[in-house]
């Protein structure tokens, strides 16, 4: 997986979770923005984790 795909995957997960919680709590605006922020963090961690995996392999 490339760096860009890892970031997009994390962002998509965050948006999906934020949307689900926002619909359940009837506060979509808050949870959608929180989902984007959490997803960006996940995407960066996925990207950094991939970088560590590439440097560890022989």
PyMOL Python script that loads the backbone (N, CA, C, O; Angstrom):
from pymol import cmd

cmd.read_pdbstr("""\
ATOM      1  N   UNK A   1       0.850  -1.172   0.000  1.00  0.00           N
ATOM      2  CA  UNK A   1       0.000   0.000   0.000  1.00  0.00           C
ATOM      3  C   UNK A   1       0.898   1.238   0.000  1.00  0.00           C
ATOM      4  O   UNK A   1       1.860   1.319   0.764  1.00  0.00           O
ATOM      5  N   UNK A   2       0.580   2.175  -0.843  1.00  0.00           N
ATOM      6  CA  UNK A   2       1.384   3.392  -0.903  1.00  0.00           C
ATOM      7  C   UNK A   2       1.007   4.324   0.245  1.00  0.00           C
ATOM      8  O   UNK A   2       0.013   4.104   0.937  1.00  0.00           O
ATOM      9  N   UNK A   3       1.808   5.360   0.436  1.00  0.00           N
ATOM     10  CA  UNK A   3       1.559   6.306   1.514  1.00  0.00           C
ATOM     11  C   UNK A   3       0.212   7.000   1.354  1.00  0.00           C
ATOM     12  O   UNK A   3      -0.511   7.199   2.330  1.00  0.00           O
ATOM     13  N   UNK A   4      -0.120   7.367   0.116  1.00  0.00           N
ATOM     14  CA  UNK A   4      -1.367   8.076  -0.132  1.00  0.00           C
ATOM     15  C   UNK A   4      -2.568   7.181   0.142  1.00  0.00           C
ATOM     16  O   UNK A   4      -3.565   7.632   0.707  1.00  0.00           O
ATOM     17  N   UNK A   5      -2.477   5.917  -0.254  1.00  0.00           N
ATOM     18  CA  UNK A   5      -3.591   5.009  -0.010  1.00  0.00           C
ATOM     19  C   UNK A   5      -3.784   4.746   1.475  1.00  0.00           C
ATOM     20  O   UNK A   5      -4.917   4.591   1.930  1.00  0.00           O
ATOM     21  N   UNK A   6      -2.701   4.693   2.235  1.00  0.00           N
ATOM     22  CA  UNK A   6      -2.795   4.495   3.678  1.00  0.00           C
ATOM     23  C   UNK A   6      -3.487   5.686   4.325  1.00  0.00           C
ATOM     24  O   UNK A   6      -4.317   5.512   5.217  1.00  0.00           O
ATOM     25  N   UNK A   7      -3.152   6.894   3.884  1.00  0.00           N
ATOM     26  CA  UNK A   7      -3.781   8.092   4.439  1.00  0.00           C
ATOM     27  C   UNK A   7      -5.263   8.131   4.101  1.00  0.00           C
ATOM     28  O   UNK A   7      -6.088   8.449   4.958  1.00  0.00           O
ATOM     29  N   UNK A   8      -5.603   7.814   2.868  1.00  0.00           N
ATOM     30  CA  UNK A   8      -7.006   7.831   2.453  1.00  0.00           C
ATOM     31  C   UNK A   8      -7.803   6.763   3.179  1.00  0.00           C
ATOM     32  O   UNK A   8      -8.964   6.986   3.523  1.00  0.00           O
ATOM     33  N   UNK A   9      -7.200   5.611   3.417  1.00  0.00           N
ATOM     34  CA  UNK A   9      -7.873   4.537   4.158  1.00  0.00           C
ATOM     35  C   UNK A   9      -8.199   4.997   5.579  1.00  0.00           C
ATOM     36  O   UNK A   9      -9.317   4.787   6.049  1.00  0.00           O
ATOM     37  N   UNK A  10      -7.252   5.613   6.261  1.00  0.00           N
ATOM     38  CA  UNK A  10      -7.492   6.113   7.607  1.00  0.00           C
ATOM     39  C   UNK A  10      -8.541   7.206   7.637  1.00  0.00           C
ATOM     40  O   UNK A  10      -9.389   7.236   8.528  1.00  0.00           O
ATOM     41  N   UNK A  11      -8.484   8.098   6.671  1.00  0.00           N
ATOM     42  CA  UNK A  11      -9.460   9.177   6.588  1.00  0.00           C
ATOM     43  C   UNK A  11     -10.862   8.634   6.342  1.00  0.00           C
ATOM     44  O   UNK A  11     -11.831   9.125   6.923  1.00  0.00           O
ATOM     45  N   UNK A  12     -10.974   7.634   5.494  1.00  0.00           N
ATOM     46  CA  UNK A  12     -12.274   7.025   5.207  1.00  0.00           C
ATOM     47  C   UNK A  12     -12.858   6.347   6.445  1.00  0.00           C
ATOM     48  O   UNK A  12     -14.055   6.457   6.709  1.00  0.00           O
ATOM     49  N   UNK A  13     -12.023   5.655   7.195  1.00  0.00           N
ATOM     50  CA  UNK A  13     -12.482   5.009   8.420  1.00  0.00           C
ATOM     51  C   UNK A  13     -12.985   6.058   9.411  1.00  0.00           C
ATOM     52  O   UNK A  13     -14.043   5.884  10.017  1.00  0.00           O
ATOM     53  N   UNK A  14     -12.240   7.128   9.574  1.00  0.00           N
ATOM     54  CA  UNK A  14     -12.648   8.192  10.490  1.00  0.00           C
ATOM     55  C   UNK A  14     -13.952   8.853  10.086  1.00  0.00           C
ATOM     56  O   UNK A  14     -14.802   9.119  10.936  1.00  0.00           O
ATOM     57  N   UNK A  15     -14.119   9.117   8.811  1.00  0.00           N
ATOM     58  CA  UNK A  15     -15.362   9.740   8.337  1.00  0.00           C
ATOM     59  C   UNK A  15     -16.542   8.800   8.545  1.00  0.00           C
ATOM     60  O   UNK A  15     -17.622   9.236   8.943  1.00  0.00           O
ATOM     61  N   UNK A  16     -16.342   7.519   8.278  1.00  0.00           N
ATOM     62  CA  UNK A  16     -17.431   6.549   8.453  1.00  0.00           C
ATOM     63  C   UNK A  16     -17.849   6.453   9.921  1.00  0.00           C
ATOM     64  O   UNK A  16     -19.040   6.449  10.232  1.00  0.00           O
ATOM     65  N   UNK A  17     -16.883   6.377  10.806  1.00  0.00           N
ATOM     66  CA  UNK A  17     -17.203   6.281  12.235  1.00  0.00           C
ATOM     67  C   UNK A  17     -17.851   7.575  12.724  1.00  0.00           C
ATOM     68  O   UNK A  17     -18.832   7.539  13.467  1.00  0.00           O
ATOM     69  N   UNK A  18     -17.305   8.708  12.310  1.00  0.00           N
ATOM     70  CA  UNK A  18     -17.880   9.989  12.708  1.00  0.00           C
ATOM     71  C   UNK A  18     -19.301  10.173  12.210  1.00  0.00           C
ATOM     72  O   UNK A  18     -20.144  10.707  12.931  1.00  0.00           O
ATOM     73  N   UNK A  19     -19.577   9.745  11.001  1.00  0.00           N
ATOM     74  CA  UNK A  19     -20.931   9.845  10.453  1.00  0.00           C
ATOM     75  C   UNK A  19     -21.895   8.945  11.210  1.00  0.00           C
ATOM     76  O   UNK A  19     -23.013   9.357  11.519  1.00  0.00           O
ATOM     77  N   UNK A  20     -21.477   7.730  11.512  1.00  0.00           N
ATOM     78  CA  UNK A  20     -22.347   6.797  12.239  1.00  0.00           C
ATOM     79  C   UNK A  20     -22.691   7.331  13.627  1.00  0.00           C
ATOM     80  O   UNK A  20     -23.849   7.286  14.041  1.00  0.00           O
ATOM     81  N   UNK A  21     -21.693   7.833  14.341  1.00  0.00           N
ATOM     82  CA  UNK A  21     -21.957   8.373  15.678  1.00  0.00           C
ATOM     83  C   UNK A  21     -22.798   9.643  15.578  1.00  0.00           C
ATOM     84  O   UNK A  21     -23.689   9.865  16.398  1.00  0.00           O
ATOM     85  N   UNK A  22     -22.519  10.472  14.580  1.00  0.00           N
ATOM     86  CA  UNK A  22     -23.282  11.707  14.405  1.00  0.00           C
ATOM     87  C   UNK A  22     -24.750  11.460  14.114  1.00  0.00           C
ATOM     88  O   UNK A  22     -25.613  12.174  14.626  1.00  0.00           O
ATOM     89  N   UNK A  23     -25.040  10.470  13.309  1.00  0.00           N
ATOM     90  CA  UNK A  23     -26.444  10.142  13.020  1.00  0.00           C
ATOM     91  C   UNK A  23     -27.117   9.582  14.264  1.00  0.00           C
ATOM     92  O   UNK A  23     -28.273   9.901  14.542  1.00  0.00           O
ATOM     93  N   UNK A  24     -26.406   8.755  15.011  1.00  0.00           N
ATOM     94  CA  UNK A  24     -26.989   8.152  16.213  1.00  0.00           C
ATOM     95  C   UNK A  24     -27.269   9.190  17.297  1.00  0.00           C
ATOM     96  O   UNK A  24     -28.252   9.068  18.028  1.00  0.00           O
ATOM     97  N   UNK A  25     -26.423  10.202  17.407  1.00  0.00           N
ATOM     98  CA  UNK A  25     -26.594  11.211  18.452  1.00  0.00           C
ATOM     99  C   UNK A  25     -27.304  12.469  17.963  1.00  0.00           C
ATOM    100  O   UNK A  25     -27.502  13.404  18.739  1.00  0.00           O
ATOM    101  N   UNK A  26     -27.685  12.506  16.703  1.00  0.00           N
ATOM    102  CA  UNK A  26     -28.365  13.653  16.088  1.00  0.00           C
ATOM    103  C   UNK A  26     -27.513  14.915  16.154  1.00  0.00           C
ATOM    104  O   UNK A  26     -28.035  16.019  16.305  1.00  0.00           O
ATOM    105  N   UNK A  27     -26.191  14.740  16.037  1.00  0.00           N
ATOM    106  CA  UNK A  27     -25.270  15.870  16.022  1.00  0.00           C
ATOM    107  C   UNK A  27     -24.211  15.600  14.955  1.00  0.00           C
ATOM    108  O   UNK A  27     -23.030  15.418  15.253  1.00  0.00           O
ATOM    109  N   UNK A  28     -24.664  15.581  13.716  1.00  0.00           N
ATOM    110  CA  UNK A  28     -23.803  15.181  12.608  1.00  0.00           C
ATOM    111  C   UNK A  28     -22.640  16.138  12.385  1.00  0.00           C
ATOM    112  O   UNK A  28     -21.535  15.694  12.074  1.00  0.00           O
ATOM    113  N   UNK A  29     -22.859  17.425  12.534  1.00  0.00           N
ATOM    114  CA  UNK A  29     -21.801  18.406  12.288  1.00  0.00           C
ATOM    115  C   UNK A  29     -20.592  18.206  13.176  1.00  0.00           C
ATOM    116  O   UNK A  29     -19.453  18.245  12.712  1.00  0.00           O
ATOM    117  N   UNK A  30     -20.846  17.991  14.457  1.00  0.00           N
ATOM    118  CA  UNK A  30     -19.758  17.789  15.407  1.00  0.00           C
ATOM    119  C   UNK A  30     -19.001  16.501  15.110  1.00  0.00           C
ATOM    120  O   UNK A  30     -17.773  16.504  15.025  1.00  0.00           O
ATOM    121  N   UNK A  31     -19.726  15.414  14.955  1.00  0.00           N
ATOM    122  CA  UNK A  31     -19.071  14.117  14.816  1.00  0.00           C
ATOM    123  C   UNK A  31     -18.439  13.917  13.451  1.00  0.00           C
ATOM    124  O   UNK A  31     -17.472  13.165  13.326  1.00  0.00           O
ATOM    125  N   UNK A  32     -18.961  14.568  12.434  1.00  0.00           N
ATOM    126  CA  UNK A  32     -18.321  14.468  11.124  1.00  0.00           C
ATOM    127  C   UNK A  32     -16.962  15.160  11.138  1.00  0.00           C
ATOM    128  O   UNK A  32     -15.986  14.640  10.598  1.00  0.00           O
ATOM    129  N   UNK A  33     -16.906  16.333  11.759  1.00  0.00           N
ATOM    130  CA  UNK A  33     -15.619  17.023  11.846  1.00  0.00           C
ATOM    131  C   UNK A  33     -14.647  16.274  12.753  1.00  0.00           C
ATOM    132  O   UNK A  33     -13.453  16.219  12.461  1.00  0.00           O
ATOM    133  N   UNK A  34     -15.136  15.704  13.837  1.00  0.00           N
ATOM    134  CA  UNK A  34     -14.268  14.889  14.690  1.00  0.00           C
ATOM    135  C   UNK A  34     -13.790  13.640  13.954  1.00  0.00           C
ATOM    136  O   UNK A  34     -12.643  13.224  14.117  1.00  0.00           O
ATOM    137  N   UNK A  35     -14.657  13.048  13.150  1.00  0.00           N
ATOM    138  CA  UNK A  35     -14.272  11.881  12.359  1.00  0.00           C
ATOM    139  C   UNK A  35     -13.171  12.200  11.357  1.00  0.00           C
ATOM    140  O   UNK A  35     -12.272  11.388  11.137  1.00  0.00           O
ATOM    141  N   UNK A  36     -13.240  13.374  10.756  1.00  0.00           N
ATOM    142  CA  UNK A  36     -12.187  13.784   9.817  1.00  0.00           C
ATOM    143  C   UNK A  36     -10.863  13.944  10.562  1.00  0.00           C
ATOM    144  O   UNK A  36      -9.818  13.507  10.081  1.00  0.00           O
ATOM    145  N   UNK A  37     -10.911  14.570  11.730  1.00  0.00           N
ATOM    146  CA  UNK A  37      -9.684  14.776  12.507  1.00  0.00           C
ATOM    147  C   UNK A  37      -9.096  13.447  12.974  1.00  0.00           C
ATOM    148  O   UNK A  37      -7.890  13.227  12.863  1.00  0.00           O
ATOM    149  N   UNK A  38      -9.933  12.573  13.489  1.00  0.00           N
ATOM    150  CA  UNK A  38      -9.464  11.260  13.942  1.00  0.00           C
ATOM    151  C   UNK A  38      -8.959  10.442  12.759  1.00  0.00           C
ATOM    152  O   UNK A  38      -7.947   9.750  12.866  1.00  0.00           O
ATOM    153  N   UNK A  39      -9.658  10.521  11.641  1.00  0.00           N
ATOM    154  CA  UNK A  39      -9.237   9.793  10.446  1.00  0.00           C
ATOM    155  C   UNK A  39      -7.901  10.278   9.908  1.00  0.00           C
ATOM    156  O   UNK A  39      -7.098   9.479   9.425  1.00  0.00           O
ATOM    157  N   UNK A  40      -7.659  11.572   9.986  1.00  0.00           N
ATOM    158  CA  UNK A  40      -6.360  12.098   9.550  1.00  0.00           C
ATOM    159  C   UNK A  40      -5.246  11.553  10.436  1.00  0.00           C
ATOM    160  O   UNK A  40      -4.170  11.203   9.952  1.00  0.00           O
ATOM    161  N   UNK A  41      -5.511  11.484  11.729  1.00  0.00           N
ATOM    162  CA  UNK A  41      -4.530  10.902  12.641  1.00  0.00           C
ATOM    163  C   UNK A  41      -4.285   9.434  12.355  1.00  0.00           C
ATOM    164  O   UNK A  41      -3.144   8.973  12.381  1.00  0.00           O
ATOM    165  N   UNK A  42      -5.354   8.699  12.084  1.00  0.00           N
ATOM    166  CA  UNK A  42      -5.206   7.289  11.727  1.00  0.00           C
ATOM    167  C   UNK A  42      -4.418   7.130  10.434  1.00  0.00           C
ATOM    168  O   UNK A  42      -3.549   6.265  10.327  1.00  0.00           O
ATOM    169  N   UNK A  43      -4.728   7.967   9.464  1.00  0.00           N
ATOM    170  CA  UNK A  43      -4.027   7.889   8.182  1.00  0.00           C
ATOM    171  C   UNK A  43      -2.544   8.136   8.320  1.00  0.00           C
ATOM    172  O   UNK A  43      -1.732   7.463   7.686  1.00  0.00           O
ATOM    173  N   UNK A  44      -2.189   9.105   9.152  1.00  0.00           N
ATOM    174  CA  UNK A  44      -0.776   9.390   9.376  1.00  0.00           C
ATOM    175  C   UNK A  44      -0.106   8.225  10.098  1.00  0.00           C
ATOM    176  O   UNK A  44       1.028   7.863   9.782  1.00  0.00           O
ATOM    177  N   UNK A  45      -0.807   7.639  11.068  1.00  0.00           N
ATOM    178  CA  UNK A  45      -0.202   6.508  11.774  1.00  0.00           C
ATOM    179  C   UNK A  45      -0.078   5.295  10.859  1.00  0.00           C
ATOM    180  O   UNK A  45       0.903   4.558  10.953  1.00  0.00           O
ATOM    181  N   UNK A  46      -1.047   5.072   9.976  1.00  0.00           N
ATOM    182  CA  UNK A  46      -0.930   3.981   9.001  1.00  0.00           C
ATOM    183  C   UNK A  46       0.257   4.227   8.084  1.00  0.00           C
ATOM    184  O   UNK A  46       1.008   3.304   7.770  1.00  0.00           O
ATOM    185  N   UNK A  47       0.424   5.468   7.654  1.00  0.00           N
ATOM    186  CA  UNK A  47       1.513   5.814   6.753  1.00  0.00           C
ATOM    187  C   UNK A  47       2.860   5.648   7.441  1.00  0.00           C
ATOM    188  O   UNK A  47       3.797   5.115   6.846  1.00  0.00           O
ATOM    189  N   UNK A  48       2.968   6.094   8.677  1.00  0.00           N
ATOM    190  CA  UNK A  48       4.218   5.959   9.415  1.00  0.00           C
ATOM    191  C   UNK A  48       4.504   4.495   9.738  1.00  0.00           C
ATOM    192  O   UNK A  48       5.660   4.071   9.710  1.00  0.00           O
ATOM    193  N   UNK A  49       3.468   3.725  10.043  1.00  0.00           N
ATOM    194  CA  UNK A  49       3.660   2.305  10.304  1.00  0.00           C
ATOM    195  C   UNK A  49       4.163   1.575   9.078  1.00  0.00           C
ATOM    196  O   UNK A  49       4.976   0.657   9.191  1.00  0.00           O
ATOM    197  N   UNK A  50       3.697   1.966   7.922  1.00  0.00           N
ATOM    198  CA  UNK A  50       4.161   1.364   6.676  1.00  0.00           C
ATOM    199  C   UNK A  50       5.622   1.708   6.442  1.00  0.00           C
ATOM    200  O   UNK A  50       6.378   0.870   5.951  1.00  0.00           O
ATOM    201  N   UNK A  51       6.029   2.909   6.778  1.00  0.00           N
ATOM    202  CA  UNK A  51       7.413   3.321   6.596  1.00  0.00           C
ATOM    203  C   UNK A  51       8.325   2.489   7.496  1.00  0.00           C
ATOM    204  O   UNK A  51       9.407   2.084   7.073  1.00  0.00           O
ATOM    205  N   UNK A  52       7.894   2.231   8.743  1.00  0.00           N
ATOM    206  CA  UNK A  52       8.688   1.423   9.666  1.00  0.00           C
ATOM    207  C   UNK A  52       8.813  -0.010   9.168  1.00  0.00           C
ATOM    208  O   UNK A  52       9.876  -0.620   9.295  1.00  0.00           O
ATOM    209  N   UNK A  53       7.736  -0.556   8.600  1.00  0.00           N
ATOM    210  CA  UNK A  53       7.769  -1.914   8.072  1.00  0.00           C
ATOM    211  C   UNK A  53       8.743  -2.046   6.903  1.00  0.00           C
ATOM    212  O   UNK A  53       9.423  -3.062   6.761  1.00  0.00           O
ATOM    213  N   UNK A  54       8.802  -1.007   6.070  1.00  0.00           N
ATOM    214  CA  UNK A  54       9.688  -1.057   4.918  1.00  0.00           C
ATOM    215  C   UNK A  54      11.156  -1.000   5.329  1.00  0.00           C
ATOM    216  O   UNK A  54      11.999  -1.613   4.676  1.00  0.00           O
ATOM    217  N   UNK A  55      11.474  -0.277   6.395  1.00  0.00           N
ATOM    218  CA  UNK A  55      12.871  -0.183   6.813  1.00  0.00           C
ATOM    219  C   UNK A  55      13.332  -1.410   7.587  1.00  0.00           C
ATOM    220  O   UNK A  55      14.531  -1.685   7.640  1.00  0.00           O
ATOM    221  N   UNK A  56      12.403  -2.157   8.191  1.00  0.00           N
ATOM    222  CA  UNK A  56      12.775  -3.348   8.958  1.00  0.00           C
ATOM    223  C   UNK A  56      13.014  -4.564   8.096  1.00  0.00           C
ATOM    224  O   UNK A  56      13.744  -5.471   8.497  1.00  0.00           O
ATOM    225  N   UNK A  57      12.414  -4.602   6.917  1.00  0.00           N
ATOM    226  CA  UNK A  57      12.578  -5.802   6.078  1.00  0.00           C
ATOM    227  C   UNK A  57      13.974  -5.852   5.466  1.00  0.00           C
ATOM    228  O   UNK A  57      14.520  -4.820   5.076  1.00  0.00           O
ATOM    229  N   UNK A  58      14.556  -7.057   5.381  1.00  0.00           N
ATOM    230  CA  UNK A  58      15.927  -7.178   4.849  1.00  0.00           C
ATOM    231  C   UNK A  58      15.992  -6.990   3.351  1.00  0.00           C
ATOM    232  O   UNK A  58      17.072  -7.063   2.766  1.00  0.00           O
TER     233      UNK A  58
END
""", "prot")
cmd.dss("prot")
cmd.show_as("cartoon", "prot")
cmd.util.cbc("prot")
cmd.orient("prot")
